[in-house]
Amino acid sequence: MADSIAMVGQHILLGKSLDEVNLNKDSYEKVIREVFERVLVGYSVQNVTIIPDTETGIQVTIEPWGDVVHQVKIETNFIGLSPEMQNLAASQLTALSGKTDDTLVGLPIDAVDWAGSILKDNLRELIADRLPEFKAAFEIQSGPVTVIKMTLSPVGEVIQAVNVSVGSKTLPNFLLSEAEQSADELGQNLRGLPISFVQRHKDYFEQKILHAVTALPVTERYGLVFKPEILPASTTSITLNANTTKYKFFVEGYLDMGRKIDNTSVKIHAGKWITPKDEVFMEGTFIPGSVRWVFMPGWGHQFTKQTQAGFKYNMTDERSQLFIEQELGPNYSLRIERVPAGSFNEVGLRYKIHEYLSAEYVFNSHESYLRLVGSL
């Protein structure tokens, strides 16, 4: 309003002599008053006073007519989001109510139409700062209780699908189905969200999944420690790594291609952590080709998160065996085994295709072959 008055004043007065302004002061004041009574909807101009000088001042006194806005309510609607995600996004916009109250409360109801366009621009700037992944459209219903209906829709690429995978190096995957289901239910809430929004709040979503799976009975039963990781994309992947501080148990089936004898087998590993870094275990391997079991008790020490080493004792052949297992990355691992008595060495390089299937290239003192490893 002040800027508008200044523009009118400059148009009428700028460049005129002080004598002329003083002489026609009443006429100029009347013109300014008439202009603003027509333009300033919702207000009546009570008084206009021009203070002539080289930098002339204009004082305008206005008064609202009719009823004024006493309260502002904001109704927010997010397109394509679950109620929970709507609440999360809305929590970024708590400053909106202060902005609308400052602008509209006390304003004449008839002035809401022209003031609303200014308010919309201010709200769009605030949303662009607090919630840049969404754009807003507004509808203002003026009255003593003015209602602002705000519709927000995602900007840019959104998440179309969510895939959840759960894996463990210490327990069979089928024991983790409850945790996978819980993570999947939460993960589906991400559908429809902008990818950039999920990336910005990645820690929040990972902590939410962690809190949900930690509360499951299976977590306490097996002493599980979970580590969720979200990779936002059009098809978002959620990886939930689960390990137990109590036990290490897994079942693997082997199919060796390029090996003629005993090329299929099943290994069961059952271990218990006696310290945070030391495991005692028993491995039993069943070989269908020769219809026999090989039992190997052993001990392993976890030197780092990626490295374990120890020894086993083959009860069938009565031979000791040393081993080292080294993780090389998220999907690669290296296995080295040595039997000192027979000078037998074996190296296996494994690639994890997914949580239920891996491929391992094995070469030892006698042969080399490709092994497919199925994990339960």
C-alpha positions as CSV (number, residue, x, y, z in Angstrom):
1,M,0.0,0.0,0.0
2,A,2.8,2.4,0.9
3,D,4.6,1.7,-2.4
4,S,1.4,2.3,-4.3
5,I,0.8,5.6,-2.5
6,A,4.4,6.6,-3.3
7,M,4.0,5.8,-7.0
8,V,0.8,7.9,-7.2
9,G,2.5,10.7,-5.4
10,Q,5.5,10.7,-7.7
11,H,3.2,10.7,-10.7
12,I,1.4,13.8,-9.4
13,L,4.1,15.7,-7.6
14,L,7.5,14.8,-8.9
15,G,9.2,17.8,-10.7
16,K,6.7,20.4,-9.5
17,S,7.9,23.5,-7.5
18,L,7.3,23.7,-3.8
19,D,5.3,26.9,-4.4
20,E,3.0,25.1,-6.8
21,V,2.6,22.1,-4.5
22,N,1.7,24.5,-1.6
23,L,-0.7,26.4,-3.8
24,N,-2.6,23.3,-5.0
25,K,-2.1,21.1,-1.9
26,D,-5.8,20.6,-1.3
27,S,-6.4,19.5,-4.9
28,Y,-3.5,17.0,-4.9
29,E,-4.7,15.6,-1.6
30,K,-8.2,15.2,-3.0
31,V,-6.8,13.4,-6.1
32,I,-4.8,10.9,-4.0
33,R,-7.8,10.3,-1.8
34,E,-10.1,9.6,-4.8
35,V,-7.6,7.3,-6.4
36,F,-7.2,5.2,-3.3
37,E,-10.9,5.0,-2.5
38,R,-11.4,3.4,-5.9
39,V,-8.4,1.1,-5.8
40,L,-8.1,0.1,-2.1
41,V,-11.0,-2.3,-1.8
42,G,-12.0,-3.0,1.8
43,Y,-10.8,0.4,3.1
44,S,-12.0,3.9,3.2
45,V,-9.5,6.8,3.2
46,Q,-10.0,9.0,6.2
47,N,-7.4,11.6,5.5
48,V,-4.6,12.5,3.1
49,T,-1.9,15.1,4.1
50,I,0.9,16.2,1.8
51,I,4.0,17.6,3.6
52,P,5.8,19.7,0.9
53,D,9.6,19.6,0.8
54,T,12.4,18.7,-1.5
55,E,11.7,15.2,-0.3
56,T,7.9,15.4,0.1
57,G,6.0,13.2,2.5
58,I,2.4,11.9,2.2
59,Q,0.5,10.7,5.2
60,V,-2.6,8.6,4.5
61,T,-5.0,7.4,7.2
62,I,-7.2,4.5,6.2
63,E,-9.9,2.5,8.0
64,P,-11.4,-0.9,7.1
65,W,-15.1,-1.0,6.3
66,G,-17.3,-4.0,7.2
67,D,-16.1,-7.1,9.1
68,V,-12.5,-8.2,9.2
69,V,-10.7,-11.5,9.2
70,H,-10.6,-13.0,12.7
71,Q,-9.1,-16.4,12.0
72,V,-7.3,-18.2,9.2
73,K,-7.5,-21.9,8.6
74,I,-5.3,-23.9,6.2
75,E,-6.5,-27.1,4.6
76,T,-3.7,-29.0,3.1
77,N,-4.0,-31.8,0.5
78,F,-1.1,-33.8,-0.9
79,I,-1.8,-35.6,-4.2
80,G,-0.9,-39.2,-4.3
81,L,0.6,-39.6,-0.8
82,S,-0.3,-41.9,2.1
83,P,-1.7,-40.2,5.3
84,E,1.6,-40.8,7.1
85,M,3.7,-39.3,4.4
86,Q,1.3,-36.3,4.2
87,N,1.9,-35.7,7.9
88,L,5.7,-35.8,7.4
89,A,5.5,-33.4,4.5
90,A,3.1,-31.1,6.3
91,S,5.5,-31.0,9.3
92,Q,7.9,-29.1,7.1
93,L,5.4,-26.3,6.7
94,T,4.6,-25.3,10.2
95,A,5.7,-21.7,9.5
96,L,2.8,-21.3,7.0
97,S,0.2,-20.5,9.7
98,G,2.3,-17.6,11.1
99,K,2.7,-16.2,7.6
100,T,-1.0,-16.3,6.9
101,D,-2.0,-14.9,10.2
102,D,0.4,-12.0,9.8
103,T,-1.0,-11.2,6.4
104,L,-4.7,-11.7,6.8
105,V,-5.8,-11.4,10.4
106,G,-7.3,-7.9,10.9
107,L,-7.7,-7.4,7.2
108,P,-11.1,-6.4,5.8
109,I,-12.9,-9.3,4.3
110,D,-13.4,-7.4,1.1
111,A,-9.6,-6.8,0.9
112,V,-8.8,-10.5,1.0
113,D,-9.1,-10.9,-2.8
114,W,-6.3,-8.5,-3.6
115,A,-4.2,-9.3,-0.6
116,G,-4.5,-13.0,-1.3
117,S,-2.5,-12.7,-4.5
118,I,0.4,-11.2,-2.4
119,L,0.0,-14.0,0.2
120,K,0.1,-16.7,-2.5
121,D,3.4,-15.4,-3.7
122,N,4.8,-15.3,-0.2
123,L,3.6,-18.9,0.5
124,R,5.1,-20.2,-2.7
125,E,8.4,-18.7,-1.7
126,L,8.2,-20.3,1.7
127,I,7.2,-23.7,0.2
128,A,10.1,-23.6,-2.3
129,D,12.4,-23.1,0.6
130,R,11.0,-25.6,3.1
131,L,9.5,-28.2,0.7
132,P,11.2,-27.8,-2.7
133,E,10.0,-31.2,-3.9
134,F,6.4,-30.0,-4.2
135,K,4.5,-27.2,-5.9
136,A,1.4,-25.6,-4.5
137,A,-2.0,-24.4,-5.8
138,F,-4.2,-22.2,-3.6
139,E,-7.9,-21.4,-3.2
140,I,-8.9,-18.7,-0.7
141,Q,-12.4,-18.5,0.7
142,S,-12.7,-15.2,2.4
143,G,-14.8,-14.6,5.5
144,P,-14.5,-13.9,9.3
145,V,-12.8,-17.3,9.3
146,T,-10.9,-17.3,6.1
147,V,-10.0,-20.8,4.7
148,I,-7.0,-21.3,2.5
149,K,-7.2,-24.6,0.6
150,M,-3.7,-25.6,-0.4
151,T,-3.1,-28.5,-2.9
152,L,0.5,-29.7,-3.2
153,S,1.7,-32.0,-5.9
154,P,5.1,-33.6,-6.4
155,V,7.7,-32.0,-8.6
156,G,10.1,-34.1,-10.7
157,E,10.4,-37.9,-10.7
158,V,8.6,-39.8,-8.1
159,I,9.0,-43.3,-6.7
160,Q,7.0,-45.9,-8.7
161,A,7.9,-49.1,-6.9
162,V,9.8,-50.3,-3.8
163,N,11.7,-53.6,-3.5
164,V,12.8,-54.9,-0.2
165,S,15.5,-57.5,0.4
166,V,16.6,-59.0,3.7
167,G,19.9,-60.8,4.2
168,S,21.9,-62.2,7.0
169,K,25.3,-63.9,7.3
170,T,24.4,-65.4,10.6
171,L,20.8,-66.7,10.2
172,P,18.8,-68.4,7.4
173,N,16.8,-65.9,5.4
174,F,13.5,-67.7,6.0
175,L,13.7,-66.8,9.7
176,L,13.7,-63.2,8.7
177,S,10.4,-63.2,6.8
178,E,8.6,-61.3,9.6
179,A,11.2,-58.5,9.4
180,E,11.0,-58.4,5.6
181,Q,7.2,-58.0,5.7
182,S,7.5,-55.2,8.3
183,A,10.1,-53.4,6.2
184,D,8.0,-53.9,3.0
185,E,4.9,-52.4,4.6
186,L,6.8,-49.3,5.5
187,G,8.6,-49.2,2.2
188,Q,5.3,-49.1,0.2
189,N,4.6,-45.7,1.9
190,L,7.4,-44.2,-0.2
191,R,5.5,-44.8,-3.4
192,G,4.4,-41.5,-4.9
193,L,7.0,-39.4,-3.0
194,P,9.5,-37.4,-5.0
195,I,12.9,-39.2,-5.2
196,S,14.7,-36.0,-4.0
197,F,12.4,-35.8,-0.9
198,V,13.2,-39.4,0.1
199,Q,16.9,-38.7,-0.5
200,R,16.7,-35.6,1.7
201,H,15.0,-37.5,4.5
202,K,16.8,-40.8,4.0
203,D,18.0,-41.0,7.6
204,Y,14.4,-40.5,8.9
205,F,13.0,-43.4,6.8
206,E,15.9,-45.7,7.6
207,Q,15.4,-45.0,11.4
208,K,11.7,-45.6,11.0
209,I,12.4,-49.1,9.5
210,L,15.0,-49.8,12.1
211,H,12.6,-49.0,14.9
212,A,9.9,-51.2,13.4
213,V,12.0,-54.3,12.9
214,T,13.8,-53.9,16.3
215,A,10.4,-54.1,18.0
216,L,9.6,-57.6,16.5
217,P,9.7,-60.7,18.6
218,V,12.3,-62.4,16.3
219,T,14.7,-59.6,17.1
220,E,14.9,-60.4,20.8
221,R,14.7,-64.1,20.2
222,Y,17.9,-64.3,18.1
223,G,19.6,-61.1,19.4
224,L,19.4,-59.5,15.9
225,V,21.1,-56.3,14.9
226,F,19.6,-54.7,11.8
227,K,21.1,-52.2,9.4
228,P,18.6,-50.8,6.9
229,E,19.8,-48.9,3.7
230,I,17.5,-47.1,1.3
231,L,18.6,-46.3,-2.3
232,P,16.0,-43.8,-3.6
233,A,15.2,-44.2,-7.3
234,S,12.2,-44.7,-9.6
235,T,12.3,-48.3,-8.3
236,T,13.6,-47.8,-4.8
237,S,15.5,-50.6,-3.1
238,I,15.6,-51.2,0.6
239,T,18.2,-53.5,1.9
240,L,17.9,-54.8,5.4
241,N,21.0,-56.5,6.7
242,A,20.4,-58.6,9.9
243,N,23.0,-60.3,12.0
244,T,22.7,-61.9,15.4
245,T,25.0,-61.4,18.4
246,K,24.1,-64.9,19.8
247,Y,24.2,-67.5,17.0
248,K,25.4,-68.1,13.5
249,F,23.3,-70.6,11.6
250,F,23.0,-71.1,7.8
251,V,22.2,-73.8,5.3
252,E,23.8,-73.9,1.8
253,G,23.3,-76.2,-1.1
254,Y,26.2,-76.7,-3.6
255,L,26.1,-77.6,-7.3
256,D,29.6,-77.9,-8.8
257,M,29.8,-77.6,-12.6
258,G,33.0,-79.1,-14.0
259,R,33.4,-81.6,-11.3
260,K,32.5,-85.3,-11.9
261,I,32.6,-86.8,-8.4
262,D,30.6,-85.5,-5.4
263,N,29.4,-82.5,-7.3
264,T,26.3,-81.9,-5.1
265,S,26.3,-81.4,-1.4
266,V,24.5,-79.6,1.5
267,K,26.2,-77.9,4.4
268,I,24.7,-76.9,7.7
269,H,26.6,-74.5,9.9
270,A,25.5,-74.1,13.5
271,G,27.6,-71.7,15.7
272,K,27.4,-69.7,18.9
273,W,29.3,-66.5,19.7
274,I,31.1,-67.1,23.0
275,T,32.5,-63.6,22.9
276,P,31.7,-60.6,20.5
277,K,34.5,-61.9,18.2
278,D,34.8,-65.6,18.9
279,E,32.5,-68.3,17.5
280,V,32.5,-72.0,18.2
281,F,30.6,-74.1,15.6
282,M,29.8,-77.4,14.1
283,E,29.5,-77.9,10.4
284,G,27.8,-81.0,8.9
285,T,28.1,-81.6,5.1
286,F,25.9,-84.2,3.4
287,I,27.2,-85.6,0.1
288,P,24.4,-87.5,-1.8
289,G,26.8,-89.0,-4.4
290,S,28.6,-91.1,-1.8
291,V,25.8,-90.9,0.7
292,R,28.0,-89.8,3.6
293,W,28.2,-87.0,6.2
294,V,31.3,-85.0,7.0
295,F,31.3,-83.4,10.5
296,M,33.7,-80.5,11.3
297,P,33.7,-78.7,14.7
298,G,35.7,-75.5,14.7
299,W,36.5,-72.1,16.1
300,G,36.6,-68.7,14.3
301,H,37.8,-65.3,15.3
302,Q,36.4,-62.1,13.8
303,F,39.4,-59.9,13.4
304,T,37.4,-57.1,11.6
305,K,33.9,-56.8,10.3
306,Q,35.2,-58.1,7.0
307,T,37.7,-60.7,8.1
308,Q,37.3,-64.0,10.0
309,A,39.9,-66.7,10.4
310,G,40.1,-69.9,12.4
311,F,40.4,-73.7,12.2
312,K,38.2,-76.8,11.7
313,Y,38.7,-80.4,12.4
314,N,37.5,-83.0,9.9
315,M,36.2,-85.8,12.1
316,T,35.8,-88.2,9.2
317,D,39.3,-87.8,7.7
318,E,40.8,-86.9,11.1
319,R,42.6,-83.8,9.6
320,S,42.8,-80.2,10.8
321,Q,42.0,-77.4,8.4
322,L,42.7,-73.6,8.5
323,F,40.5,-71.0,6.9
324,I,40.2,-67.3,6.2
325,E,37.1,-65.6,5.0
326,Q,37.4,-62.1,3.6
327,E,34.6,-59.7,2.4
328,L,35.7,-57.8,-0.7
329,G,32.6,-55.6,-1.0
330,P,28.8,-55.7,-0.8
331,N,28.5,-58.8,-3.1
332,Y,32.0,-60.3,-3.3
333,S,33.9,-62.5,-0.8
334,L,37.1,-64.6,-0.7
335,R,37.6,-67.9,1.0
336,I,41.0,-69.5,1.5
337,E,41.4,-73.0,3.1
338,R,44.5,-75.1,3.9
339,V,44.9,-78.7,5.1
340,P,48.5,-78.8,6.4
341,A,48.7,-82.6,6.6
342,G,48.1,-83.2,3.0
343,S,49.4,-79.8,1.6
344,F,46.0,-79.2,0.2
345,N,44.9,-75.6,-0.6
346,E,41.6,-74.3,-1.9
347,V,40.6,-70.7,-2.9
348,G,37.0,-69.7,-3.6
349,L,35.9,-66.3,-5.0
350,R,32.1,-65.8,-4.5
351,Y,29.7,-63.3,-6.1
352,K,26.3,-62.8,-4.5
353,I,23.6,-62.7,-7.1
354,H,20.8,-62.1,-4.6
355,E,20.1,-63.3,-1.0
356,Y,19.2,-66.8,-2.1
357,L,21.8,-67.5,-4.8
358,S,25.5,-67.0,-5.3
359,A,28.2,-68.1,-7.8
360,E,31.7,-69.2,-6.6
361,Y,34.7,-70.0,-8.7
362,V,36.8,-72.6,-6.8
363,F,40.3,-73.7,-7.6
364,N,42.4,-76.0,-5.4
365,S,45.5,-78.2,-5.5
366,H,43.7,-80.8,-7.8
367,E,41.0,-79.0,-9.9
368,S,39.0,-75.9,-10.6
369,Y,35.2,-75.5,-11.2
370,L,32.2,-73.2,-11.0
371,R,29.9,-73.7,-8.0
372,L,26.4,-72.4,-7.6
373,V,25.4,-71.8,-4.0
374,G,21.8,-71.8,-2.9
375,S,21.1,-70.2,0.5
376,L,18.1,-70.7,2.7
